[in-house]
């Protein structure tokens, strides 16, 4: 860019010199007409070259930086909130680690039970580490190969109808992809290790008598879930922001004392971060999900197929069942590491899409750095709000009996949404400019706030609807249980019907969110709505991870053959945990629908920048009646069924092999 500016300046300096020579020559009368014409032609060519270079300089789309104070305020806001999240995660882990695995009683029976508990606990940890190492080896290879592919494909672009190689843009995008993938791996690893560390401690706390046992066991599982929730959001947010700061310096050009930044290329390179997170989420969700369900089905079916003899069955959590450790590891693989990577990918993609679309708006660019990174302010605010509200479940509304568990989790989610609604308005008003023109849509901070609030409360509603259709406290699940009285066939039919019915209301909610946000703020509003739904991510992950921890605690209590009152507590925690896991899936699916549309909008916005006005997709749209478009819409609608068939077949094959292996060992 600097070289181009020098050439442009040199072209304008030459023109008057040629004119001076011509005048001198004309006065002296020593040169012929041809000799006079040559400098004129040279001057015309230089002027033409200068105009072309000026156009190329304009295509770089440099924007004057609004000043350093905005960057400083954004730094303080994001890093302080991120540091608070990490410190709080460390505090929660310290509270969980304070639980001893040794019983206070000194009886021989208690000591034997404690030793057996430690053995099972250690075995589950080893199984989790073995699975993660096996999976992450493949993930590292994928990141390396696909990162190289991203580098090549992004480096090659077209400008003014000509192919151009921009290796720096390709390298930075590939770097973002690698960083996003590694951050997702780190987040999943932290969650997995915390989950298998706290499961036995939840079992120990359930030994307490009366209300104390209920309170301590619930708080242990919930705090352990919070370790992953706060650490994941804080780490992913700060890593993304550090990348943005580094790329900001790279894409800056100094014109004297004025800094100009190419924000469009900056945030296009940043978009690789979300892609890296989603790639690892695919392994965590699909690969981990197959392991989870295969282990669950295999451990459960083995008793029904193999048996123990004398008419007995090999129970799913029986200490005699070799598949029970794989089952307990699988609970964490799918709902901890997999869910964490999934929601991390949604967060990264929504943030990148919102910032990329915002960078295409002149008003947002001119408003400065705070407006451009405003999507990260939503997540930063969410960390502090979720932190403060978390004390409600553990210290204010204390769980004292089985009926309190689900209510405490619902209150947690509801209060978090209320306080986020109050906090986001001043943040939105402060960060965004008073008026923005986003591809013909006049947008104000209030309209952006409405989009965020729509996503926030839409996610909350989807969570409550998911709980209604999956909790044993409500009629739908009880009807499914009652249908089993007449056999397995009616149970399956009724269960499938209820499953199909359960998606109607969430789809209506998502459609309403898309309509409101798209109407008020275009694709930028859709991306903000996705971030609004994910603004309570720390609380959602804490509630979600609580589920498999409680499930493991119940399995450990059963294998250690602990008293029935301990198992009663862990069963109640497990039942609520199954519902909370479903709530987490509801958030993941709802946010994924919004994120996919936001990514499509970011792609259309960025692709239109290199098109002529009459061809821009932002103006012309996509013609659904085009043969190519219509054919591939049908093809795309088929893909989920194809993937579902492959994953279900993989689960069946893996479960079949597991049952045979258990029979061999038995």
GITALIN-V251129 format. One line per field, one symbol per residue. ss: DSSP state (2 for helix, 1 for strand, 0 for the rest). phi: phi as a letter, one per 30 degrees, with the letter a starting at -180 (. if undefined). psi: psi as a letter, one per 40 degrees, with the letter a starting at -180 (. if undefined). A space follows every 50 residues. Layout:
ss=???
phi=???
psi=???
//
This chain:
ss=02222222222222222222222222220000222222222222222222 22222222200011000222222222222222222222222222222000 00000002222222222222222222222222222222222222222222 22222111100111102222222222222222222222222222222222 22222000022222222222222222222222222222222222222222 01111001111022222222022222222222222222222222222222 22222000100100000000000222222222222222222222222222 22222222200222222022220222222222222222222222220000 00022222222222222222222222222220000111001110222222 22222222222222222222000022222222222202222222222222 22222222222222222222222222222222200022222222222222 22222222200002222222222222222222222222222222222222 22222222000022202222000000222222222222222222222222 2222222222222220
phi=.dddddddddddddeddeddddddddddiccddddddddddddddddddd ddddddddddhdbdddkdddddddeddddddddddddddddddddddddd dcdddcddddddddddddddedddddddddddddddddddddeddddddd edddddbbbhicdbccdddddddddddddddddddddddedddddddcdd dddddddddiddddddddddddddddededddddddddddddeddddddd ccbccicccbbcdddeddddeddddddddddddddddddddedddddddd deddccicjhidcddecdddcdddddddddedddccdddddddddddddd ddddddddddcddddddjddddceeddddddddddddddddddcbccddc aedddddddddedddddddddddddddddddcddbbcchicdbceddddd dddddddddddddddddddbdddcdedddddddddcjddddddddddddd dddddeddddddddddddddbidddddddddddcdcdddddddddedddd ddddddddddhdeddddddddddddddddddddddddddddddddddddd dddddddddccdedcdddcdicddddedddddddddddeedddddddddd dddddddddddddddd
psi=ddddddddddddddddddddddddddddfdiidddddddddddddddddd ddddddddeefhhhheiddddddddddddddddddddddddddddddehi ehidieiddddddddddddddddddddddddddddddddddddddddddd dddddhihhfeihihgdddddddddddddddddddddddddddddededd dddddeeiiadddddddddddddddddddddddddddddddddddddddd eihhgbehhhhgddddeddddddddddddddddddddddddddddddddd ddddddieifeiihidfheehdedddddddddddecdddddddddddddd ddddddddeehddddddaddddedddddddddddddddddeddddcghhe ideedddddddddddddddddddddddddddiidhihgfehhhidddddd ddddddddddddddddddeeieeiddddddddeedeiddddddddddddd deedddddddddddddddddfadddddddddddedfddddddddddcddd dddddddddefiiddddddddddddddddddddddddddddddddddddd dddddddddeiideehddddahhdehdddddedddddddddddddddddd ddddddddddddddd.
//
